[in-house]
Amino acid sequence: MDSKAKGEKMYPIGYEPKIEITEDPNVRNQLLNEILKVSPSEVVDTDLFAVMTKRRSTRKFSDKIVETEKIDKIIAAADTAPTAGNYQGFEIFYVKSPEKKKQLIDACNKQPYVNAPVVLIFCKNPSRVKFDFPEEVLKKFAIQDATLAAAYSQLAAQALGLSSIWIGMLDEKKVMKIIGTKLIPSSVLCIGYPEQQKYPKPRRNLKDLVHVVW
Ligand SMILES: Cc1cc2nc3c(=O)[nH]c(=O)nc-3n(C[C@H](O)[C@H](O)[C@H](O)COP(=O)(O)O)c2cc1C
């Protein structure tokens, strides 16, 4: 994304949060901090474990528009995720074009719900990971960075009363062409208000999941 100078050259064109930045050298990212501090327009779930246990994928979104301040927070949440060496080996593509969202349906195995109110594509960017390790290792770090970031956004969406569907079934080349990047996508996160609230899906027994090693 291109950057546009606005005092501190921090805003990509088409994504300009209406937030006043006050400089504080003790904060790791002023814009991120300000976005996350903005009070929500409605009550959010601040209990992390409640957010985790209630989350349920949604494939039917209502037409209700997602508020800009919620989108800001979902994106900012991704930026709080840990990354290998703090090199942030990922990028987020926020797809606003209705036409491109429609094209993404085909690029994602014809899954119609990809045309969601908010579509975020998380791409790997191993070139940002400046460790002196083999390329394969840097690629592994980048996919983990991108995946973690998307997971943080997914939880943030849930906390904000939204729902989402994680799309992993995608044609990398088609997605890259649509969004105009050489970076390989790892997931598409589709977000919106759910048409109906559903119960979370069951998981296996913890005793079958956890393997204790002494
Ligand atoms: C790596 C990964 C890939 C996924 N790919 C798709 C996908 O392409 N299409 C889809 O409809 N759901 C996809 N999902 C969503 C899962 O089907 C869903 O998370 C799973 O059924 C568990 O349901 P829950 O999220 O409600 O707990 C994917 C999830 C993950 C983590």
The ligand as an ORCA input file, in Angstrom:
! r2SCAN-3c Opt
* xyz 0 1
  C      -6.404    -23.172      8.265
  C      -7.897    -23.026      8.110
  C      -8.444    -23.069      6.843
  C      -9.818    -22.893      6.680
  N     -10.324    -22.817      5.420
  C     -11.654    -22.650      5.251
  C     -12.191    -22.484      3.952
  O     -11.490    -22.416      2.951
  N     -13.538    -22.369      3.851
  C     -14.378    -22.380      4.937
  O     -15.576    -22.280      4.746
  N     -13.885    -22.498      6.187
  C     -12.560    -22.627      6.375
  N     -12.031    -22.676      7.642
  C     -12.934    -22.561      8.808
  C     -13.102    -23.908      9.506
  O     -13.900    -24.760      8.739
  C     -13.726    -23.702     10.895
  O     -12.867    -22.874     11.656
  C     -13.914    -25.020     11.602
  O     -14.972    -25.749     11.030
  C     -14.194    -24.867     13.081
  O     -15.365    -24.099     13.276
  P     -15.336    -22.825     14.242
  O     -14.373    -21.832     13.629
  O     -16.741    -22.334     14.263
  O     -14.858    -23.290     15.576
  C     -10.662    -22.778      7.825
  C     -10.083    -22.709      9.087
  C      -8.728    -22.807      9.229
  C      -8.125    -22.652     10.603
*
